Amino acid sequence: MTICSLVVYAKPEATTAVEKSIAEIEGVEIHAADPSGKLVVSIDHPDRVHCSETIMGFSNIAGVINTALVYEYYE
């Protein structure tokens, strides 16, 4: 099992659209969103590779500027 926590930085004007796109991804939960474009996100999935690919995939979402991994737990 892998649990990751990260901050997703989005353009402020795209925050709502980014939030909707991220919410549709399997195993991903949004815990907080700020109008300035910061989203606190967690990924919970049995496969460690899935978590890494999901984080990298965030950059393909229109409006996402960057991501910052805060925590990773792997069992």
N, C-alpha and C positions, 0 to 999 in steps of 0.2 A: 504494500500500500504506500502511496506517495501523497503527501499533502504539501501544497505550495501556497504561499501567501505573497502577493505582490501589489504594487501600486501601478496602475495604468494611467498614463498622462495623455489626455486628449485635448484637442482644440476646444476652448470653451463653447463655441457655437455648435460643436458637434457632440457634446456630452450626451445628450438624450439619445441620439442615433447610435453612438458607440455603446451606450448602456444596453440598448435593445439588442444589438448584435452579439454582445458578450453573453447576455442572459440566455441566448439560444444555444450556446455551446454546452455539450454534455459534460457534467462533472464540475461545472463552473458556477460559483455563487458570488454575487456582488453584495458586499456588506455595507458599503457606504459610497456615496457619490456626492461630489461637490460641484457647484455650478462653474467653478474655475477650471474644471476638467480633470480633477483627480478622482480616481475610483479605487477603492480597496477591494481586491478580488482574491478568492481562494479557488484552488483546483484540487479536487479530491478524486483520485483514480488509482486503480490497482497497478497500472503500468507506468513506470517512471518515464519512459520514452514519450508516452502520450502527454504527460505534463509539459515536458520540454517542447514538444511540437505545438502544443496549445499556446504556450507563451510566445514562441516564435510567430505563430499564426496571428497573434494580436496585431502585429505590425502590418498585416494585410487588410485590416479594417480601416475604412476611410475615416479620417479624423484622429486616429491614434498617432501620437507623437513619439512616445517612448514607453518602456516598461522597466520596472525596477523590482527584482526579486528581493523579498524581505526575509523569507523563511522557507526552508524545505525540510521535510521529514520523510525519511525513506526507511521502510522496514522490509 
